[in-house]
Structure formats: structure tokens, C-alpha cells
């Protein structure tokens, strides 16, 4: 499971997945990253746009990944 405060493209998750693919590693990955375009605003607004990256909101993705067959 990869959780990053970055866009999915060009971030840590993309690098990890590229390295695994290059080594022929077949695995399931949950990749949570920043969604949407950044906008100006108050810090609280920016935090709200990234709420899906918080640990409590990440659990459903982690659970789904662990239960996948």
C-alpha cells in the first residue's frame, strides 16, 4: 500500500510500481495519492482535499488489498 501527498503520476508510488514491474514482480498495490488540481485557499481547505490520505480513511483501501485474492 502506497500513500503519498503527491499526484499519482510521477510520485513515489509510480516509482515503486515501475521498479516492481521492471523486476517482473506481480503484486497487488493500493495507491492513494492527491486527487484533483491544487487550488489556493486556507490550510484547512487544503487539508480537507487530502482527507482520503489520513490513516483512518486509508484503512478501507488497506483492508480491501489484504482481502484480495
N, C-alpha and C positions, 0 to 999 in steps of 0.2 A: 504494500500500500504506500502510495506516494502522495503526500500532502504538501503543497507549496504555495507560497504567497507570490505567485507569478503566473503568467499566462501558460497554458499547457504547451504551446508551441515554443520551442527554444529554451525551455526551462530544464530544471534538474530531472523531472520525470521523463522528458523526451530523451535526455542523455542516457538515463538508466535503461530505458526501453531499447534504445538504439544499441547500446553495448550488449544487452542480453540477446538481441536478435543477431548481432554480428557473431556471437559465440554459439549460436544455434540453440539457445536456452528457450524452451517452450514453457511459459508460465502464465498464470492469470494475474493481472495487475488492476488495482483500483487506483485511479489517478484523479485526485481532487486538486483543482487549481482555480485561479481567479477567472471569473466569468464576466463578460461584458467589457466595454471600454471604460477606462478611468475617466472620472469627471471631477471637477473642482467641488469642494464642499467642506463641511466641518469634519473633524476627525471622527465624530460619532457616525456620520453618514458613511464614511469610508469603511469603518469597522462593520457596519451593518451589511454593506455589499459583500463582505468577506465572511459573513457568519457561517456559511456552509463549510468553512475551513476549521472551525473550532472543534475541539475534541468531542464534545457531546454530539455535534451534528455529523461528525465523521464516523461514529460508531455504526450507523446503518450500512455504510459502504464497506466497512471492515467486516461486519457480520456476514454480509452477502458474499464477500470474497472468500471468507473462510468456509462458508457452506457450499460453495460452488464445487461441482464435481467435474 
